[in-house]
Amino acid sequence: MDVKTLLHHLRKELESIGHEHESREILENLFKRDISYLYAHDDLVVDQNILKRLEEVIEARKLGQPLAYIFNKRSFYGRDFFVNSSVLIPRLETEFSIQELLKLPGNSFLELGIGSGCVSITMKLERPSLSVDGVDISDQAIQVAGLNAKKHLAQVHFFKSNLFEKVTPSYDLIYSNPPYIKTKDMDDLEDEVKKYEPHLALNGGEDGLDFYKKIIKNTPDYLNKTGYLVLEIGYNQKEEIFALLDAIHFTGKCIQDYGGHDRVIIATRRK
Ligand SMILES: C[S@@+](CC[C@H](N)C(=O)[O-])C[C@H]1O[C@@H](n2cnc3c(N)ncnc32)[C@H](O)[C@@H]1O
C-alpha cells in the first residue's frame, strides 16, 4: 500500500467514527514525520509494521480509547508529556492556569494532585529559579510525573501525600486542579473520559467540592503570608468556592478561560 492509499483508508475509517480531525496526529505519530512530508511523498510504499500499527490504532480508537493513551503522549504548553491511563490527560484549560500562575510573584511552589506532572514541570521550566514540590495520592501518577521530570530535565520534588498530609510548610504559591466532578455526574461523562481516565482524578465527591473544602481549610497553615492559592475550577463552582475562601478570610478573583468559562481562582489573605 502507498501513502496516498493509506491516507484515504484512514480518512474513511475516522469519518465512520466522527474523528476525522485526528488523522494528522495519528499519521505524524505513526510515521514520525511531519504531515507535509507525507503529502509530498504520497507515492512511497508503507512499511508493513506501520500498516499493522495503523490497524491497531484504528481498532483502539473505535473502542473509544483516547489518542493520548494510544500513543502515550500529549502536548502541554508546547512540550510532549508521557501519559498512560493512570493519569489525567492534560487539558487545554490547564494551560490557561499556567499563564495565570506565571504572572504571580513567588519563589516556592506546591502542587496538590500532580497527575502527569505537566503543571509543576512546566512551572519549573518556565521559571527555573522556582523551587517546585508536587504531591499525589497515586503511586502510578508519581511514577509517571517522575518520568516526565526526567524527560524534561526538570529539578522538581514529587512525593506521595494525601493532599497536605506529608507536606512541610510553607510556600509562596499553592496550586491545585483537584477532582471536581460531582459523584452523581460521573455517569454522564463522555465514554472516552468515563471508561479510560482515572476516576481518582475526576470524582470530587457528592457536591464536587470535597477537595476544595480540604485544600482551602488547610491552606492558611501552608501558604506564606503574602502568598497565593490558585485553583482550577469547574465552570459552575465559583460562588461556592468564594464562600469557602471567605470562611478562612481569603479574598480572590476568578478568571475566565478562552471559552468564556470561569476557570481559575486566585486567592490571597484578606488585608
Ligand atoms: C484532575 S487531576 C489533575 C492532574 C494534573 N494536575 C493536571 O492538571 O493534569 C487530579 C489529581 O489529584 C490526584 N488526587 C486525588 N486525590 C488526591 C489526594 N487525596 N491527595 C493528593 N492527590 C490526589 C489524582 O490522583 C490526580 O492525579
The ligand as a Gaussian input file, in Angstrom:
#p B3LYP/6-31G(d) Opt

LIG

0 1
 C       -7.799000      16.485000      37.953000
 S       -6.289000      15.578000      38.201000
 C       -5.107000      16.866000      37.852000
 C       -3.778000      16.347000      37.382000
 C       -2.828000      17.439000      36.862000
 N       -2.611000      18.454000      37.869000
 C       -3.379000      18.078000      35.589000
 O       -3.901000      19.195000      35.685000
 O       -3.298000      17.458000      34.529000
 C       -6.264000      15.454000      39.971000
 C       -5.111000      14.679000      40.575000
 O       -5.314000      14.649000      42.000000
 C       -4.883000      13.396000      42.490000
 N       -5.521000      13.156000      43.791000
 C       -6.756000      12.646000      44.046000
 N       -6.957000      12.583000      45.378000
 C       -5.838000      13.079000      45.968000
 C       -5.443000      13.261000      47.320000
 N       -6.252000      12.959000      48.337000
 N       -4.223000      13.774000      47.575000
 C       -3.383000      14.083000      46.554000
 N       -3.706000      13.937000      45.246000
 C       -4.914000      13.434000      44.964000
 C       -5.295000      12.410000      41.404000
 O       -4.547000      11.214000      41.507000
 C       -5.000000      13.222000      40.142000
 O       -3.692000      12.979000      39.689000

